Amino acid sequence: MGFFGRGAQTVSDERTEQRLDNGDHERFSHYVPKDKLTEAMVMGTPVVALCGKVWVPSRDPQRFPVCPECKDIWENFKPGDDEGSGSDSDQ
């Protein structure tokens, strides 16, 4: 019988190829306020992410992993914290 034996088998290659657009070099999705994101997508205005990045969103955020800095800020955010209130008791 030889190495392959008798018969044939079809092998399916199901890899997904992601094509990147110009400007996709950063490859992260960022956290922004939902109302600001909607406005930016409709009006083409820039938004500011939790990490400080400023850009005009135009790509599908599900194509990219979450920005590690945005994720860290979001996970460590304590409800009720208001950085601009001047009520930081640690000072």
FIKOLZA-1660 file (N, C-alpha, C; in steps of 0.1 Angstrom, whole numbers, plus 5000, padded with zeros to 4 digits):
% residues 91
   i   px   py   pz ch aa at
   1 5008 4988 5000  A  M  N
   1 5000 5000 5000  A  M CA
   1 5009 5012 5000  A  M  C
   2 5017 5016 5001  A  G  N
   2 5024 5029 5001  A  G CA
   2 5021 5038 5014  A  G  C
   3 5027 5049 5013  A  F  N
   3 5026 5058 5025  A  F CA
   3 5012 5064 5027  A  F  C
   4 5005 5067 5016  A  F  N
   4 4991 5073 5018  A  F CA
   4 4980 5063 5019  A  F  C
   5 4983 5051 5016  A  G  N
   5 4972 5041 5017  A  G CA
   5 4962 5042 5006  A  G  C
   6 4951 5036 5007  A  R  N
   6 4941 5036 4996  A  R CA
   6 4931 5047 4999  A  R  C
   7 4925 5053 4989  A  G  N
   7 4915 5063 4990  A  G CA
   7 4921 5077 4991  A  G  C
   8 4912 5086 4992  A  A  N
   8 4916 5100 4993  A  A CA
   8 4908 5107 5004  A  A  C
   9 4913 5118 5009  A  Q  N
   9 4906 5126 5019  A  Q CA
   9 4907 5140 5015  A  Q  C
  10 4897 5148 5017  A  T  N
  10 4897 5162 5015  A  T CA
  10 4899 5169 5028  A  T  C
  11 4909 5178 5028  A  V  N
  11 4912 5186 5040  A  V CA
  11 4908 5200 5037  A  V  C
  12 4900 5206 5047  A  S  N
  12 4895 5219 5045  A  S CA
  12 4904 5229 5053  A  S  C
  13 4908 5239 5047  A  D  N
  13 4916 5250 5053  A  D CA
  13 4907 5261 5056  A  D  C
  14 4903 5263 5069  A  E  N
  14 4894 5273 5073  A  E CA
  14 4900 5285 5080  A  E  C
  15 4912 5289 5076  A  R  N
  15 4918 5301 5082  A  R CA
  15 4911 5313 5078  A  R  C
  16 4910 5323 5086  A  T  N
  16 4904 5335 5083  A  T CA
  16 4915 5346 5080  A  T  C
  17 4914 5352 5069  A  E  N
  17 4924 5362 5065  A  E CA
  17 4918 5375 5068  A  E  C
  18 4925 5383 5076  A  Q  N
  18 4920 5396 5079  A  Q CA
  18 4928 5406 5071  A  Q  C
  19 4921 5414 5063  A  R  N
  19 4927 5424 5055  A  R CA
  19 4927 5437 5063  A  R  C
  20 4938 5443 5064  A  L  N
  20 4939 5456 5071  A  L CA
  20 4939 5467 5061  A  L  C
  21 4932 5478 5066  A  D  N
  21 4931 5490 5058  A  D CA
  21 4942 5499 5061  A  D  C
  22 4944 5509 5053  A  N  N
  22 4954 5520 5056  A  N CA
  22 4951 5526 5069  A  N  C
  23 4960 5527 5078  A  G  N
  23 4958 5533 5091  A  G CA
  23 4955 5523 5102  A  G  C
  24 4954 5510 5098  A  D  N
  24 4952 5499 5108  A  D CA
  24 4965 5495 5115  A  D  C
  25 4975 5502 5113  A  H  N
  25 4988 5498 5118  A  H CA
  25 4988 5497 5134  A  H  C
  26 4979 5504 5141  A  E  N
  26 4979 5504 5155  A  E CA
  26 4972 5491 5160  A  E  C
  27 4961 5487 5154  A  R  N
  27 4954 5475 5156  A  R CA
  27 4949 5473 5170  A  R  C
  28 4943 5484 5176  A  F  N
  28 4937 5483 5189  A  F CA
  28 4923 5489 5189  A  F  C
  29 4914 5484 5196  A  S  N
  29 4901 5490 5199  A  S CA
  29 4902 5497 5212  A  S  C
  30 4897 5509 5213  A  H  N
  30 4898 5518 5225  A  H CA
  30 4884 5520 5231  A  H  C
  31 4885 5522 5244  A  Y  N
  31 4872 5525 5252  A  Y CA
  31 4870 5541 5251  A  Y  C
  32 4857 5544 5247  A  V  N
  32 4853 5558 5246  A  V CA
  32 4838 5558 5251  A  V  C
  33 4833 5570 5256  A  P  N
  33 4819 5570 5259  A  P CA
  33 4810 5567 5247  A  P  C
  34 4800 5559 5250  A  K  N
  34 4792 5554 5239  A  K CA
  34 4785 5566 5231  A  K  C
  35 4780 5576 5238  A  D  N
  35 4774 5587 5231  A  D CA
  35 4784 5595 5222  A  D  C
  36 4796 5596 5227  A  K  N
  36 4806 5603 5219  A  K CA
  36 4810 5595 5207  A  K  C
  37 4810 5581 5208  A  L  N
  37 4814 5573 5197  A  L CA
  37 4803 5573 5186  A  L  C
  38 4790 5573 5190  A  T  N
  38 4779 5574 5180  A  T CA
  38 4780 5587 5173  A  T  C
  39 4782 5598 5180  A  E  N
  39 4784 5611 5174  A  E CA
  39 4795 5612 5164  A  E  C
  40 4807 5606 5168  A  A  N
  40 4819 5606 5160  A  A CA
  40 4817 5598 5147  A  A  C
  41 4810 5587 5148  A  M  N
  41 4807 5578 5136  A  M CA
  41 4798 5586 5126  A  M  C
  42 4788 5593 5132  A  V  N
  42 4779 5600 5123  A  V CA
  42 4785 5613 5117  A  V  C
  43 4791 5621 5126  A  M  N
  43 4795 5634 5123  A  M CA
  43 4810 5635 5118  A  M  C
  44 4818 5624 5121  A  G  N
  44 4832 5624 5117  A  G CA
  44 4840 5633 5126  A  G  C
  45 4836 5634 5139  A  T  N
  45 4844 5642 5149  A  T CA
  45 4853 5633 5157  A  T  C
  46 4864 5638 5162  A  P  N
  46 4873 5630 5169  A  P CA
  46 4868 5627 5183  A  P  C
  47 4873 5615 5189  A  V  N
  47 4869 5611 5202  A  V CA
  47 4882 5609 5210  A  V  C
  48 4881 5609 5223  A  V  N
  48 4893 5607 5232  A  V CA
  48 4890 5594 5240  A  V  C
  49 4899 5585 5238  A  A  N
  49 4898 5572 5245  A  A CA
  49 4903 5573 5260  A  A  C
  50 4900 5563 5268  A  L  N
  50 4905 5564 5282  A  L CA
  50 4920 5565 5283  A  L  C
  51 4927 5559 5273  A  C  N
  51 4942 5560 5273  A  C CA
  51 4947 5573 5269  A  C  C
  52 4939 5582 5263  A  G  N
  52 4943 5595 5258  A  G CA
  52 4944 5596 5243  A  G  C
  53 4943 5585 5236  A  K  N
  53 4944 5585 5221  A  K CA
  53 4932 5593 5216  A  K  C
  54 4935 5602 5206  A  V  N
  54 4925 5610 5200  A  V CA
  54 4925 5606 5185  A  V  C
  55 4913 5603 5180  A  W  N
  55 4912 5599 5166  A  W CA
  55 4897 5599 5161  A  W  C
  56 4895 5598 5149  A  V  N
  56 4882 5598 5143  A  V CA
  56 4879 5583 5140  A  V  C
  57 4870 5576 5147  A  P  N
  57 4867 5562 5145  A  P CA
  57 4861 5560 5131  A  P  C
  58 4866 5550 5124  A  S  N
  58 4860 5547 5111  A  S CA
  58 4861 5532 5108  A  S  C
  59 4866 5524 5117  A  R  N
  59 4868 5509 5114  A  R CA
  59 4860 5501 5124  A  R  C
  60 4858 5488 5120  A  D  N
  60 4851 5479 5129  A  D CA
  60 4859 5476 5141  A  D  C
  61 4855 5480 5153  A  P  N
  61 4864 5477 5165  A  P CA
  61 4865 5462 5168  A  P  C
  62 4856 5454 5163  A  Q  N
  62 4856 5440 5167  A  Q CA
  62 4867 5433 5159  A  Q  C
  63 4874 5439 5150  A  R  N
  63 4885 5433 5142  A  R CA
  63 4898 5434 5150  A  R  C
  64 4898 5441 5161  A  F  N
  64 4911 5444 5168  A  F CA
  64 4909 5441 5183  A  F  C
  65 4920 5437 5189  A  P  N
  65 4920 5435 5204  A  P CA
  65 4919 5448 5211  A  P  C
  66 4914 5447 5224  A  V  N
  66 4912 5459 5232  A  V CA
  66 4926 5465 5236  A  V  C
  67 4927 5478 5235  A  C  N
  67 4939 5485 5240  A  C CA
  67 4942 5481 5254  A  C  C
  68 4954 5476 5257  A  P  N
  68 4957 5472 5271  A  P CA
  68 4956 5483 5281  A  P  C
  69 4960 5495 5277  A  E  N
  69 4960 5506 5286  A  E CA
  69 4945 5510 5289  A  E  C
  70 4936 5511 5279  A  C  N
  70 4922 5514 5281  A  C CA
  70 4916 5503 5290  A  C  C
  71 4919 5490 5288  A  K  N
  71 4914 5479 5295  A  K CA
  71 4918 5481 5310  A  K  C
  72 4931 5484 5312  A  D  N
  72 4936 5485 5326  A  D CA
  72 4929 5496 5333  A  D  C
  73 4927 5508 5327  A  I  N
  73 4920 5519 5333  A  I CA
  73 4906 5516 5336  A  I  C
  74 4899 5509 5327  A  W  N
  74 4885 5505 5329  A  W CA
  74 4883 5496 5340  A  W  C
  75 4892 5486 5341  A  E  N
  75 4891 5475 5352  A  E CA
  75 4895 5481 5365  A  E  C
  76 4903 5492 5366  A  N  N
  76 4907 5497 5379  A  N CA
  76 4899 5510 5383  A  N  C
  77 4889 5513 5374  A  F  N
  77 4880 5525 5377  A  F CA
  77 4871 5521 5388  A  F  C
  78 4870 5530 5398  A  K  N
  78 4861 5527 5410  A  K CA
  78 4849 5536 5408  A  K  C
  79 4837 5530 5408  A  P  N
  79 4825 5538 5407  A  P CA
  79 4824 5549 5418  A  P  C
  80 4821 5561 5414  A  G  N
  80 4821 5572 5423  A  G CA
  80 4834 5580 5423  A  G  C
  81 4844 5575 5417  A  D  N
  81 4857 5583 5416  A  D CA
  81 4854 5594 5406  A  D  C
  82 4858 5606 5410  A  D  N
  82 4857 5618 5402  A  D CA
  82 4871 5625 5403  A  D  C
  83 4879 5623 5393  A  E  N
  83 4893 5628 5394  A  E CA
  83 4893 5644 5394  A  E  C
  84 4883 5650 5389  A  G  N
  84 4883 5664 5388  A  G CA
  84 4876 5671 5400  A  G  C
  85 4872 5663 5410  A  S  N
  85 4864 5669 5421  A  S CA
  85 4873 5675 5432  A  S  C
  86 4886 5671 5432  A  G  N
  86 4895 5677 5442  A  G CA
  86 4892 5670 5456  A  G  C
  87 4885 5659 5456  A  S  N
  87 4882 5653 5469  A  S CA
  87 4890 5640 5471  A  S  C
  88 4902 5640 5466  A  D  N
  88 4911 5628 5468  A  D CA
  88 4916 5628 5482  A  D  C
  89 4912 5618 5490  A  S  N
  89 4916 5618 5504  A  S CA
  89 4930 5613 5506  A  S  C
  90 4937 5608 5496  A  D  N
  90 4951 5603 5497  A  D CA
  90 4961 5614 5498  A  D  C
  91 4957 5627 5496  A  Q  N
  91 4967 5637 5495  A  Q CA
  91 4969 5644 5509  A  Q  C
% end
